[in-house]
Amino acid sequence: MDRHAAAMRLAGRRLGVDEPNGIQAMRQVLRHLRGVRMEDDSDQRIFLGLIGQLQKALDERAEQLELLPN
């Protein structure tokens, strides 16, 4: 998890400096995080819900910046 946390922090910094590249970096981190499995089912659902919310926010911002294909 330390590796994932560090990647997320780096992607977050990139969002502040270069938003389009930061969005792509954060998307890559989210792809890796989807593979994380937790022992507790409730924790897993919460974790995946948070990932989904972040993905939605990234998609909306990418659409605003016209980064996504139509």
NULODREN-354362 format. One record per residue (C-alpha): y negated, z, x; residue in one letter; chain. Coordinates in Angstrom, 3 decimals, decimal comma. Last residue first. Layout:
Y->Y Z->Z X->X resn->A chain->A .
...
This chain:
Y->-12,264 Z->-27,855 X->-16,524 resn->N chain->A .
Y->-11,612 Z->-27,024 X->-12,865 resn->P chain->A .
Y->-12,683 Z->-23,536 X->-11,808 resn->L chain->A .
Y->-15,516 Z->-22,938 X->-9,341 resn->L chain->A .
Y->-18,291 Z->-23,603 X->-11,855 resn->E chain->A .
Y->-20,147 Z->-20,438 X->-10,794 resn->L chain->A .
Y->-19,907 Z->-19,163 X->-14,371 resn->Q chain->A .
Y->-16,233 Z->-20,188 X->-14,432 resn->E chain->A .
Y->-15,604 Z->-18,275 X->-11,211 resn->A chain->A .
Y->-17,275 Z->-15,244 X->-12,793 resn->R chain->A .
Y->-15,043 Z->-15,457 X->-15,864 resn->E chain->A .
Y->-11,933 Z->-15,966 X->-13,747 resn->D chain->A .
Y->-12,810 Z->-12,999 X->-11,538 resn->L chain->A .
Y->-13,379 Z->-10,779 X->-14,583 resn->A chain->A .
Y->-10,053 Z->-11,886 X->-16,081 resn->K chain->A .
Y->-8,211 Z->-11,245 X->-12,811 resn->Q chain->A .
Y->-9,764 Z->-7,773 X->-12,591 resn->L chain->A .
Y->-8,648 Z->-6,962 X->-16,113 resn->Q chain->A .
Y->-5,148 Z->-8,272 X->-15,436 resn->G chain->A .
Y->-4,848 Z->-6,203 X->-12,248 resn->I chain->A .
Y->-5,910 Z->-3,130 X->-14,198 resn->L chain->A .
Y->-3,307 Z->-3,854 X->-16,863 resn->G chain->A .
Y->-0,650 Z->-4,373 X->-14,193 resn->L chain->A .
Y->-1,418 Z->-0,922 X->-12,769 resn->F chain->A .
Y->-1,441 Z->0,717 X->-16,205 resn->I chain->A .
Y->1,895 Z->-0,872 X->-17,100 resn->R chain->A .
Y->3,422 Z->0,154 X->-13,758 resn->Q chain->A .
Y->2,147 Z->3,718 X->-14,112 resn->D chain->A .
Y->3,821 Z->3,933 X->-17,521 resn->S chain->A .
Y->7,059 Z->2,524 X->-16,148 resn->D chain->A .
Y->7,203 Z->5,116 X->-13,335 resn->D chain->A .
Y->8,911 Z->3,910 X->-10,156 resn->E chain->A .
Y->6,160 Z->1,489 X->-9,222 resn->M chain->A .
Y->6,615 Z->-2,141 X->-8,296 resn->R chain->A .
Y->4,135 Z->-4,175 X->-6,261 resn->V chain->A .
Y->4,662 Z->-7,920 X->-6,684 resn->G chain->A .
Y->1,539 Z->-8,330 X->-8,830 resn->R chain->A .
Y->-0,380 Z->-6,870 X->-5,895 resn->L chain->A .
Y->0,334 Z->-9,928 X->-3,766 resn->H chain->A .
Y->-1,154 Z->-12,321 X->-6,301 resn->R chain->A .
Y->-4,073 Z->-9,917 X->-6,750 resn->L chain->A .
Y->-4,857 Z->-10,057 X->-3,019 resn->V chain->A .
Y->-4,972 Z->-13,858 X->-3,167 resn->Q chain->A .
Y->-7,297 Z->-13,729 X->-6,151 resn->R chain->A .
Y->-9,554 Z->-11,343 X->-4,236 resn->M chain->A .
Y->-9,806 Z->-13,791 X->-1,331 resn->A chain->A .
Y->-10,612 Z->-16,668 X->-3,681 resn->Q chain->A .
Y->-13,316 Z->-14,644 X->-5,389 resn->I chain->A .
Y->-14,700 Z->-13,591 X->-2,013 resn->G chain->A .
Y->-14,859 Z->-17,215 X->-0,914 resn->N chain->A .
Y->-16,971 Z->-18,078 X->-3,961 resn->P chain->A .
Y->-19,070 Z->-14,886 X->-3,657 resn->E chain->A .
Y->-20,017 Z->-15,096 X->-0,004 resn->D chain->A .
Y->-21,565 Z->-11,805 X->1,147 resn->V chain->A .
Y->-20,885 Z->-9,390 X->-1,698 resn->G chain->A .
Y->-17,582 Z->-10,964 X->-2,685 resn->L chain->A .
Y->-16,564 Z->-10,934 X->0,986 resn->R chain->A .
Y->-16,959 Z->-7,144 X->1,020 resn->R chain->A .
Y->-14,644 Z->-6,895 X->-1,983 resn->G chain->A .
Y->-12,111 Z->-9,191 X->-0,284 resn->A chain->A .
Y->-12,121 Z->-6,891 X->2,755 resn->L chain->A .
Y->-11,641 Z->-3,808 X->0,568 resn->R chain->A .
Y->-8,801 Z->-5,528 X->-1,302 resn->M chain->A .
Y->-7,088 Z->-6,521 X->1,939 resn->A chain->A .
Y->-7,371 Z->-2,935 X->3,213 resn->A chain->A .
Y->-5,881 Z->-1,592 X->-0,014 resn->A chain->A .
Y->-3,015 Z->-4,089 X->0,152 resn->H chain->A .
Y->-2,220 Z->-3,131 X->3,758 resn->R chain->A .
Y->-2,379 Z->0,567 X->2,919 resn->D chain->A .
Y->0,000 Z->0,000 X->0,000 resn->M chain->A .
